[in-house]
Amino acid sequence: MTTAKPTLVLLVRHGVTPTTGQVLPGRAPGLHLSDAGRAQAEKAAKRLAALPLAALYTSPLERARETAAPTAQRSGLEPIVDEGLLECDFGDWTGGSLAELAKLPEWDAVQKTPSQFRFPGGESFAEMQDRIVGALARIRDAHPGQVVACFSHADPIKAALADALATPLDAFQRLWVDPASVSAIAYAADGTVGVLRTNSTAGTLRGLLPPDAAGQPDAQPTPEASEASEASA
């Protein structure tokens, strides 16, 4: 008797932009990857080529779509824009300097009790988590037993990982998601959830594939996949 394969959802953060680590860009349009970010996107595409991707989903923001582009080119898949993968709506804080925002008294709540915080004029962390968890539920149900890559943003990815780990939202800031990193969640048909990788930025992703009945991976690596080894990354 064979066991149904889980749906493997890969969460890929976008690459760096000219303002990464300096401002809170939120959903403001017009922010593109830097040269370093484009190189990160190419590296992520090489790593993802080791897996039999069935679909690509992306946040509508430019930096996420540009990160997905090299993977789309290698796989031949057209990325599907999903609003559920959007960055958190930071409201009045959008575009603010992180150094200045960190001086606000509300910043302590952002870091220690995010489940109770709503950005002025924007979204709460709880709403953000509900949104991306709902999006991933739709995506996994649409691709039973397949491998899917979703290109999103740091806070939504961390919130999705916290949910998969059954970690309280107030602890989600303890998770770390680097630019162009890959995190992996396996959703089994019986409802079991497993977090297989978090914040992976180097090395092969091939170990995420379950073995077949003969104890071998399901598919042979492509030439591109061989480039994903840590030695050539």
N, C-alpha and C positions, 0 to 999 in steps of 0.2 A: 504494500500500500504506500503510495507516494504522498508526501506532505506538500501542500501548496506553498509555493515560494512566497516570502513576504514582499511587500512593496518597499523598495529602497528609495528614500527621499534624500537627496543631497542638497544641503543648504550652503550656498556659496555667497559670501559677502563680496560686494563690489570692490574693485581695486582703488588705490589711493587717487585723490584729486589734489589740485593745488592748495586746497584749504583743509585737508584731512588733519585732525588733531588741533586745529586752530579755531574754527568756528562751528556752529551748529547749523548746517545747511538745511536740514529738514526736507521739505517738499518743494523748496524754491527751484524753479526750472533754470536750465542753462548751465548747470555745473557738470563738467566733463572730466573724464579721466586725464591725469597727467601722463607724461611719457612713462614714468615708472609704473603707473596704474595700468597702462596698456601692456607693458611687459608682464605684469602680474597676471593680466587676463590671458595672455598667450600661454604662460606657464600653467595656469589652471586648466586651460583647454587641453594641453598635452597630458596632464594627469587624468582628466576626465575621459580621455580617449581610451583608457584601459577598460572602461565599463560599457556595456551595451545599452546606451541611453535610448529610451523610448520617446521621451518628450523633454522639452525645455520650457520653463516658465520664468518670467521676469517681472520685477517691479517696473512700472512705466517710466521711472526717472532715468535720465540719460546715462548716469554713471553705472546703473545696473544693466541697462540694455547694451552698453558698450562692453561691459565685462562678459556678457553672454555671447557677444558677436563671434569671437574666435571659436568658441565651442560649437556654435551654430554652423560655422563654415566647415569645421572638421567633420561634424556629424551629419550634415545635410538636413538638420531639423530646423524648422522655423520657430523661433521663440514665441510663446504665447504670453501676451501681457495680462497680468492678473493684479487687480487693484489690491487684493488681499496681502500682497507682498510689499506694499508701499512702506516707506519710512514712517516712523511715528510723526504725527502732526504736532510740531512743537509750538504752534500758535504764535504768540507775541515774542517768543524766544527765537524764532527762526532767523538765522543770519547773525545771531549774537556771538560775540567772542567768548570762547569757552573759559578763558582766564577771568573775564569779567563776570560771567554767569556763576562761576564757582564761588564768587564772593557774596552772592545773594543768600539770605537766610533759607530760602526754599531749596537751595542746592542740597542741604543735608537730607531733606525728605526724598529727593531724587535718588540719592545713594543708599539710604537706610530704610525708608518705608515707601518704595515706589508704588506699592499697591494702593496707597492712599493719595497719590499725587496726580493732579491734572495740570497740564501745561496751560497757562493763562491764554484763553482764546483758542485752545487746541484740544488734543486728545489726552485721555488718561492712559497710563501704562496698562491698566486692566483692559480697557477697550482695545488697545493695540494687540495685546496677547490674544484676546478673543478673536480678533480679526484674522491674525495669521494662523492660529490654530484651526479656525474654520476653513481658511483657504487650503491648508495642507490636508484637511480631511476630505475636501472636495477633490483635490488633486490625486490623493492616494486611492480614493474610490474609483476614479476614472482610469487608473492604471494598475489593476490588481496583478501582483507578481512581477511588476516591471521596475526599471530603474529610471528615476526622474530627477532632473536637476532644476533647482529653484534659485534664482539670483535675487538677492534681497539686501538688507541692511543690518547693521550690527544689533541694534536693540530688538527689532522683530525676531531675528535669528536667536538671540539669547533668550527671548521670551518663549519661543517655540521649544528650545532645548529644555528650559526649565519645566515646561508643561510635560514634555516627554519623560523627564527624569522625576516627575512628581515632586519637584522642588518648589517651595513657596515663592511667589513672585517677589516678595521682599528680599529674597536671596539671589535674584537673577543677575544682579550687578557683579556677583562673584565669578560669573562665567566670563570668558574672554574669547572674542571673535576677531581675529586679525583681518586686515584687508586681503581679499582673494583667497581666504581660507575656506576649507571644505569641512562641513560637519555632516554626519550621516545618521538618519533615523530609520529603523526597520519597523514596518507595521505589518504584523502577522494577521492572517485571516481570522484568527480566533480572538482578536483584540489585543494581543500581547504587543507591547512596544519595547523596542531596544535601541538605546543610543550607542552606535558602533564607533563613531569618531566625533571628536570636537576639535575645532580650531586646527585642522590639519593643513600644513602649508608646504610640506615636502614629502618625498617618497611616493611609492606606488599606492594606488587606491584599489589595486586588484584584489587584495585580501577581503574586501567587502563582499565579494561574490560568494554565495554559498556553494559548497561542493555538490557535484551531481552524484548519482548512485555509485559511480566508479571511483569516487573520491577525488575527482579532478574538477577544476573550475569549469563553469558552464560554457565558456567561449575562449578561443585562443586569442592571445593579445595581437592587436594590430601593430604595424610598424610604428605608428605614432605612440602606442602605449609603451613601447620599449623606451621611449624618450622620457617617460614619466618616472623612471627610477631615480632614487635620491642622488646617484652619482652624476646624472646628467641634468638634474633639475636646476 
